[in-house]
Amino acid sequence: MIPQEYIQEVVARNDITEVIGQYVQLRHRGRTYTGLCPFHNEKTPSFTVYPDTQSFYCFGCGAAGDVINFVRKISNLGYVEAVKQLAGRAGMPMPEEDDQESRSRSRLLEINRNAARYFYDQLNAPTPEAAMARRYWREKRGLSDAAIRRFGLGYAPEDFVGLLHYLRHRGFTEPELESSGLVKRSAKGNLYDIFRHRVMVPIIDVRGNIIAFGGRVMDDSKPKYINSPETMVYHKSRTLFALNVAKKSTSKRYILCEGYMDVISMHEAGFDTAVCACGTALTPEQVKLLTEYADEVVLSYDSDEAGQKATERSLALFSGTNLQVRVLNIPGAKDPDEFIRTYGRDRFEAVLEGTATPLEFKLAKAVKKYDLRNDAQRLQYVDEAIGILAGSAVSPTARDVYAGRIAEQTGIDKKAVLVQLESAVRGAGRRARRKEQNELSRQGIAADIRVPYDRGGEAALGAASAARQLVAAMLQDAGAIPYIRERLNLGIVVLPEMQQAIKAIYDCAARGQPANATTLSPLLEEKAYSQVMLAQAQNADTRLTRRDIDMLLDRLQTANPESAQVAGTTDDEFRQKFAALARKKVGERPPEE
C-alpha cells in the first residue's frame, strides 16, 4: 500500500480548485467555488469546491471527496492510478508499493487483449463457421478488411470452452477469468464461455485499452446482443464506443448513433466521428465525456418510436451543456446503417447537412400528432407548441420566429399566438421558482436522513442529525475527537454509516493521522463517506464550538428512548438501569457511592 504520508503530500501539492478548474468552469463565491456538476446534468450550479478543506460536494447528486476522488470519478481510474496521475502532475516519484488493485486491473486488461486476439484469429480460421462470420462482416455489413482490422472485429465459435482453454493456456487463473465477464460458472460448477457463435466487437477506451466486448448473432435469433457485464475496468455509463478512433479526427462535429453497427458503418463511409453509448441509454457521464472532445453533436438515432424517445431523452441531457446539438432525420430508412447501404455516402452527407435544431425536432414531432384541418386538433397543437416554446432554454428571438411559423401552419393570427405564449412563459417561470423553493427546503441539515423504522423512525431523526453534526465537529477540530470519544456511547448512534464514520475518525486520531476527506476515503464505504462529506459541506460556514458539541451530545442522548439505551446491556447493567428508572419515577435520590 502507498504510505498515507505520501498520499497526503500528493493532495497538498495538487490544489483541488486548480485540478477541478481544468474540467469545470468555477465561479468564486466567498470562501468557496461553484459550478455545474460534471457528474450529472444540471442547469443551476450545485457543485461546490471548498479550498479550506480541499474537498468538493455536489448537493445535486451527492458526488463528493478530495482531489483523488475527483480524478478517480472524472477519469474512471482506480485509487492508485489516480494517485499516480496526481503525483505525476506534481512531479513526485512514486514510492515502492504492492498494489493489488493495480495488478488486478492490469491482469484484466491483459485477459481482454488476449480474448480480442482469439476472436480475431477465429474470424480468419479455415472453418465453415468462420467463413460465415466473414461473409456477415463483408457482405451483409459491407465492411472492408481495413475496417475489420481497425475495429478489431472477430468471431466467437460455437464452443463452450474454446476461449476458456485459450486463456487458461496463457496462465490466467479461474478467479481472474470469472472476474473478466468472459466466462461463467454453471450450476454444476463448470466454467464456460458466454460468447458463442457470435460476431464480436471489442470495446476500447480512450486510452486504447480493450475493456469489454459486444457479441451479435448473424441471424434473427434472440438475444440479438450479449454484452460484457461491468467489471473493475468497464463502466458502461462512462464509456462511448469508438471514441478512441473519433478523438483522432480533426472534426469537432460528433455523430451520436444508437448502436455499434451504425457506428462502424459510419466510419466505413468516412464519417470518422461517429460514436455510440455503451448501455441502453445515454448517461450524464457520457455527455460529459463528449463535451471534452466535441463542439457539436448530431443525434442520429433510429427513426422508429424507440429511437425518437431516445432522441428526446438525449436532448434533455444535452440541454445543460455548451454543445451545439442537432437532430438527424433519416428518410426512407430505419437507421443510418441502412440508409448508407441503400442510398450511399453522398446522400447521407446531404441529409447530415440538413439536420434540425432541438426546437425544430420537438415542434415537428408535435405537429405530426394532429390533423390541422380539424379546429379542435389545431388548437391542441397550438397549446403543445406554445408549451415547448415557453421552455427556459428558448430565446425571445426564437419564440418570435417560431410563433410566426405556428401562425402560418394554423392560420391563427400571430398576435394571438404571442399573447398566449407570453402567458405560458410567465406560468413556466412561476412553476420554476416554486420548484426551486421546494428543492431548497429539502436541503436542510436533516432533510436527507432516513432513519430505519426499527431504530425509532422519525422520532430518532434528531439523534441522527446530531450524530452527523458531531462528525462535522471532529473534522473541523482534531481536539474535539478525544472529548467526544470520552462522552459518546456509540451504541446510541442510530445510523450504521454514522457509527462507521465515527469509528474511522477515532482510528485516524489513534494513528496520529488527520481526519479529513483523504484519510477517511479508503476507510469508509461509499454511503458513509458521502454522509461525512455532506456533514462537512453543510458546516463549511459554521464553526462548531465546545458548547455546540455539548448540546449535540445531550440531544443525541435525550433523543434516544430509555428502551433503546438499555438495549444490549448485561443482566446486571439492566437491573441497575431499571432500578434507576424506578427511583426516577418516584422521585427518590440514588444511593450514594
N, C-alpha and C positions, 0 to 999 in steps of 0.2 A: 504493500500500500504506500501511497505517496504521503510523506510526513505532513501533519496538519500545519506545522510551522511554514513549510514551503507553500502550501495552498494559500495560507493567509497572506504570504508575501506576494503571490501571484495576483490575488484580489486587490491588494494595496497598490500594485503597480498598474492596474487596469481600471481606471476611473469608470464607474458604471455609466455616468452621464455621457462620457465620450464614446464608449462602446455602443450603447443603445442609440446614441445620436447618429450612428452610421446607418441604422435601419429605420429609425422613427424620427419624424420631424417634431422636435420637442419645443415647447414654449415655457419660458421661465415664469414661475408664479411663486413669488416669495422665496421660501427655502426649498421648494420642490420644482419639478419639471413635469409637464403633462403633454400627452399626445394621443393620437389614435392607436389603439392596441394593434400590434402586428399579428396577434394570435386569434382574433375574431373580428367579424365585420361590424363596424360601428360608425356612426356619423358624429356623435358627441364624444369628446375625449374622456375616457375613464381610466386610462393607463397613466400611472404616476411613478416617477422616479424620485427616490429620496437620497440625495447626496450624503446627508448626515449619517445614515445607516448603511450606505452603499447597497441599497435594495430597491426592488420595484414591486408594485402591486397593481393589478387591474381589477377595479371594482365591478367590471362588467362580466368577465369570465373567470376570475379567480387566479389567473396566472401570476406567479409570484416567485421571489427568491433573490439571489445575489447575481453578480455578473456571470458566474459559472452557469447557473441555472438558465439565464437568458440565452447564452451562447448554445447550450445544450438544446434548448427548445427551438431556437430560430434556425439552427443548422442541422438538427436531427443527429446529434452526436451523443456518444456515451460520456460518462462523467470524466474519465481520464482523458479522452480525446479532447473534451472542452478545455480541461486544464492545460493540456499540451498546446492547444491553439492560442490560449491567452498567454502562456509562458513564452511562446514564440513571438507574440506581439510585443511583449515586454523585454525581449532579448535575454531571457533566462534559460540556461541549460536545464534539462530535466534531470532530476536525481535518479539513481538506480531504483527500480521498483519491480515488484512482482504483481503485475496487473492481470488478474484473472478475467475481468470483463473485456479488456482489450484483446487478450489472446483468444477468447471465445468468439468475438466479433471477427477477428482475422480468420479463424478456422471456418466460420460460417460462410464468409465471403469466398474462401478457397473451395469449399464444397460447391457453392453456386457456380464458380468458374469452371470447375471440373464437370458439373452437370451440363452446363451450356456446351462444352466441348463434346460431351457424349451425345446430346441431342443433335448437334450439327453433323457429327460423324454418322449417326444413324440415318439422317436425311439423305446422305450420299452413299449409303450402303448398297451393295448389289443384290437387293431383295425386292420381291414384287410389292410389298407394302411400302418400302421406301420410294419406289418408283411412283406409287400412287400419291404419296405426300409431295414429291417433286412436281407432279402434274398439277396438284392443287395450287401450289405456290405460283408456278409459272403460267399455267393456262387459266385456271379459274380466277386467280387474283391478278394475273397479268404482270407478275414481278420479274425483273431481270435477275440474273445471277449476282450482279453487283449489289442490288438491293437486299437480296437474301444474305449476302455476306455482311453488308453494312449493319443490318439489324440482328445478325447472329441467329437467323431463323433456323428451326430444326424440326425434328420429329421424334416423338416418344413411341417406340414399338409396342405392340400388344403383348407385353411380357410383364409379369407381376414382379420379377426380381432382377430385371436387366440392369437398371440404374443402381439398384441396391448392391449387386455384386461388383459393379464397376467401381463404386465409391469405396466399398469395403477393401477392394484390392489395392486402393490407393491410401490405405491406412486410417480411414475415418472410423470412429467408434460408433456403436449403435446409439448411445445418447446424443452424440453430435448429429447423426443423421436424422433422428427424430426431431431435434430442435430446428432442423432446416426446413421442415414442412414439405419435404420431397417424398418422404415415406411415412407410412402409418403402421400401427400395430393392430393386428386383427384380434378378434375375441379370443382366439386360441393362443395369442401371444406371439404370433409370427409377424415380421416386418414385410411390407410390400410397397411397391411403387404406386403413388397416387395418380401419376400422369401415364396413361396408356392409350395407344392408338390415337394420338392427337398431334396436330402440328403445334409447334412450340414457339413462343415468343418470349425471349428474356427481357426482364425489366431492369433497366440500368439507371443508376442515379446520376446526378450532375457531375460527380467526381469520377465517373466511369466504372463504378463497381456494379457487378451483377447482383441484385438484391432479391429478386423474385422471378416467378415465371407465370405466364398465362398459357393455357392449353385449349385449343379449339378442335371440335370434331370436324370431319371433312364432309359430313352429310347433314341431315336434318335431325339426327338423334339428340336426345336430351341427357344430361345438361349440355347446352351448346358450349359453354365455357367452364373451365375449372381454373381457379387462380390460387396462387400460393397464399397460405394464411400469413398473418402478421408475425414477424419474428423480431429479434433484437436489432436487425439491420433493415427491416422493411416495415414501414408505417404507411399504409396506402393513403391515408388522409393528407400526408405531406409529400406525396410523390406524383410527378407528372411524367407520363410515358413519352419518351423521345425528346425530353428537354435537353439531354446530354448531346443530342445532334442539333437541335434547333438553336441552342445558345451560340453555336459557331457561325450562324448566319449573320450577314450584315444588316438584314431587315429587322426592324423593331415591331413589325406587324405580325402578331402571332395568330394562328388559326386554331381555335379550340374545338376539337372533334368529340364524337361520342364514344369511339372505341379504337382499339389497336389497329384493326384492319383499315379503317378510314385514314388513320394517321400514316400508315405505311404506304397506302395508295397515293396520298397527297405528296409524300416525299418522292415517290417514284415518278410522279408527274411534274416534279420540280418545285413544289411548294414546301420549302425546307424549314418552315417554322411551325408546322402542324404538330400539335401535342394533344393529349387527352388525359383526363383524370383517371387515376387508378382507384377503383371502387365504384359504387353505384351512382354517386352524385358528387358534384364539385363541392369542395370544402373551403372554408375561410383560409386555411393554411395553404392550399393550392393556389388560391387567388393571390395571397401574399407572395408566394414564390414567383408567380407570373409578373408581379409588379417590379421585381428585381431585374427582369430581362426585357420586358415589352413596354412600348409606349401606346400601342393599340392592340385590341383583341377583337377578333371576329368570331362570333359564336356560330359554329357550323354543325348543328345537331340535326338528327333525322327529322323528316317532315311529318312524321306521324304524331299522334296525340301525345305519346310519351316524350317525344323529342321536343315538342312545343312546351310542355310543362317543365322539362329540364331547362329550356331556354329562359322561362320566366324565373325559375329559382336562381339560375346563374346571374341574371340581370340584377336581382336583389343583392347578391353577394358583391357584385362589382360597383354597386351604387355608392359605396363609401370610399372608393379609390380614385386616383387621379388618371386612371387609364381611360382612353377613348374606346368606347365599346360600340360595336355594330353587330347587326344580326343578318345572317345569310339566309336568303330564301332560295330553296332548291327546287326549281320547277321540273316536273316530269321525271323525278327520280326519288327514291326513298331516302338515300343518303349520298354524301359526296363521292364515296367509292363507286356506287352505281352510276352516278352522273358522269364521272370522268371516263369510266369504261364505255359508256353509251355515247356520249357526245364529244369527248376529247378534252384536252387540257385548255385549249384556247377558249372554248365556250365556257368552261368553268371559271377561267380568269375574268371573262366579261361579267359573269354573274357576281364574282367576288367584288368587282369594282362598283356594282350597283347595290351594295348592302344597305340595310336600313338602320336608322338610329333606334335605340331602345324605345323612344317615344313613338316612332312610326310603327315599330313592331307591335306595341300594345294596342294602338289605335286600329291597325289593320286587323288584328285578331278580334277586337271588339266588334267591328263593323260586319264581320262575317256571320255573326250570330243573328243578325236582324234583317228583316225584309223592309227596306226603307220606303217601299211603296205603301206600306201599312202605317197609318198615323200613329197608332199606339206603339208599334215597334220602333218607329222613327224617334219618338220621344224617349223610349227606353235607351236607345243608342246614345242619344244626346246626354242623358243622365250619366251613363257609364263613361262616355268620353270626357265629360267635364270632371268626373271623379279622378280620372287619370291625369288630366291637366292641372288639377288642384294640388298634386303632389309637391312636396317641398323642394324636390330637385329640379323642377321645371322653372325656367326663367320667365320673367314677364314678357319678353320679346317672343319666346316660343309660344307662350299662351296666346298671344295676339295672332300669330301666324296660323296656328292650328285651329283657333276659334273661327278664323276665316274659312279654313278648309271644311270644318264641320258645317258651317252655314251653307257652303256650296253643295255639300253632299246631301243635305236635308231640306234645303230650300227655306230654312229658317233665317230670319234677319240676324246679321252678325251682332248688332247691338243687344238683342235679346240673349244671344249666347253669352256675350261678355258679362251682362248683368248677372246671369245665373252662375257664371264662372267666378265672379268676384265674391258672391255669397258663399260658394263652395270653398274658396280659398280661406275666407275668414273662419268658416266652420272647421276646416282642417287645422288651422292654427290653434283654435281653442282646444281641439282634441289632443294636439301635440303637447300643449302646455299642461293639460291635465295628466297626460301620461308621464311627463317629466316629473311633475309633483308627486305622483304615486310612486315612481321609482325612487325619488329622493327619500320619501317616507319609509321605504323599505331598506334604507341603507344605515339605519341606526345601529348602535353598537351590538345590540342583542337580536337584531332583526332576522339574521340568518341562522340563529341557533335552533336546532331541532332536538329536543330532549326526548329520549326513549320513554314510551308510556310507562314501562315498568320501573323507571327511575324517578317518577313523580310528575311526568308530563309537564304541562305549562307551569305548575306550581314550583318546579325546580329551575325555571328559566333564569331567575335572578342569580341562583347559585352558579349556573353555567356561565353567565356573563361575568360574574365576579372572578371566577377561575381564569377566564381568558384575560381579564384586566390584570390579574396578578402575574401572568406570563409576560404581559407588556411591561410591567413594572420591573421585573427581573432582567428583561432585555435592555431597559433604559439604564439600570444601575446595578452593577455586579454586587455592590454592597448589600442590596436587598435580598440576595439569594439566601445567605445563611439566616437572616432574620425571618424570612418566610418559611424556610425549611424547619426551623425550630418550632414554629407556631401552627403550621398547616398539617392537618391529618389528611393524607392523600385519599383515604377511604371515603371521604365525603365529597370528593370531586366527581361530579355527575358524569361528564363525558369521557369516554375512554381515551379519545385523542388528546384531551387536555391533560389527563394523567400521564400519558406517554410523553407529552411535551415537557411537563414539569420535571419528570424523571430525567429526561435528556439534559435539561438545563442544570439540574443538580450534578449530573455526571461531568458536564463541561467544567463546572466550578471545582469539582473534586480533582480533576486532572490539571487544573491551573490554566485552562483554556477559556477564552472569551465565549460567552453565549451569544451568538449572532446568526445571521442568515447563512453564513458559510459553514460554521461548525455544526449547526443543527441539521443541515440538509441531508448528510449521509446517515444521520441517526434516526430520522423520522419517516414514517410512511407519508404518502402524498397528502392524505386528508389532514393529518395532524400538522404537517408542515404548512399547509395552506392556512390553517387556523392561526398558527403562530404569526405568519406574515400579515394576516389580516389584523390581528391584535396590534402589531407594531405599527401598521399603516394608520389605523384608526386613532392612535395616540401620538401620531407624529408631531402634532402641535400642542400636546398636553403633557406636562411633566407630572408624573405621579409621585406624590410625596409620601413620607412615612405615615402621615396621618391618613392619606388615601388608602395605603396598604392596610392599616389597622381597620379601617371602615370596610374594606373588601373582605378581609378575613372574618370580621364579625358577620357580614352579610352572608358569606358562604356558610358559616356555622349555623346561623339562625334560619337560613332558607331551607335547611335540611330538617325534616321532621325527626322527632326523637326516635321513631321506629327505625329510620334509616341510620341513625347514629349508633344504634346498638347492633346493627347487622354485622355478623362476622366476629363478634366478641366471644371470649371464652365463657364458660359457665360462671366462674367467679366474678369476672368483669360484668357479666349480665346482671348477676344478683346485686352487685354494688350499684350499678346504674339504676336498676329497678327500685332499690331502696332509696336512692337519691330522688327519684321521681316521686315516690310516695311522700317523702318528707316535704318536697316542694309543694305538693298539692295541699298538705295540711298546715303548711306554714312553719314546720319545725326547722330548727337550725341543725346542720350536720354536726356529728360529734367531732370534737377537736382531736387532732392527731396526737 
